[in-house]
């Protein structure tokens, strides 16, 4: 038997975070859409955990042109200019969609959407719902999804929840769907006229990460194996402020909204040290600058006893903290720290991958039939992402991907039985394996944290790349069919880690979030050649404006 189940649809959307759900909403207007998620829709992705806000130009003193300039400068000019133009121009429209569908954002006394300042931006343009903005967005999108399903009596969008996609189906060069495992480990084939990857990020390959457990880099690995080209995979953002104490809170995101509301960073001497790194913007500098500053303070012996620095809001009023930062207050109270009276202890934590599958403004990848949107796609954020641009990206490019994929014509979709057989053999190997996937995962995360972190050099990157290769060759043990998905995910993590390290070795310069300590910085990013790294099964390299070099 080819598979336990075979489904057919017009558009297959892989991933149910902000980008995937928005893509499914849009695609459903054009034909039968399947939304597949390895968690519960609206529950397990990183969008739900996003706290800070959604960047959109809504007031006259600001402009889409200024938002564009801020984004390009923040990304060290590695961003794809056309993608940034789309983002900044359409973000206000997509905010309008959310409001029309019932989202509740904080408002001003004049009943306008409230906006707070975020790092690297000249105007307050970050719309927010307290410090639970992503949660509000996802609840709105899930409600809209339910409304569409109710209207169509469940025929417009089919939900496959707790299914893990393990590979893409191809007919020649064209992607024609995907192979997945259901919650019992049964193999399911989903044929589709067009397929959208919206699988989110992959910083769970690091030991300390703000990502949810689903942020394991599946989309990067699946796309690469299918033959898609990826760009700038070395560009990993380390959020400046992840909780470092108490230990149980380690790695949890401390939103940039804390600094946007007036929080200050202090070293163990009580010095507001950002004056030494960016005296003009201070705590509201770009994330790459703040993360390096904190790491430098810690490495120079000016950190706390727990290996962090202090993020202090005790000078703010209790009312401001309770109304503007309720999730932060509640989160730290649960661990015995009252941020109204006690500074938080924070340190950088792996947060976001700026690189990903190369896409056009219609979210087309380099493979026919395959689209990508959200964090799995590269080019929007360049070498460093501005806080608040990611949530906007999910809605802008989620809609565009759903629309473009929906407009694809119906296809004859031939299943390559040899490809399915290879996946069945892979699953059989897991059933006969001997190595614990959780143990391999832990070893990989430690290697990546130590060798491919904020400060990099060729020796450490080569050592980490070799470690990822060794771990990828381990005969992973599933034990039961229910554990097959975990083995596939760990293999994806090993492959994503190798893509990061290989790309980091190719980029022999420091730019944005990528810092090579072994190569002297000899240029200003604003005036140096624009160049993407690229990587695919065909090869890797660095691309100049005039083409590959």
Order of alpha helices (4+ residues) and beta strands (2+ residues): beta-alpha-beta-alpha-beta-alpha-alpha-beta-beta-alpha-beta-beta-beta-beta-alpha-beta-beta-alpha-beta-alpha-beta-alpha-alpha-beta-beta-beta-alpha-alpha-beta-alpha-beta-alpha-beta-alpha-beta-beta-beta-beta
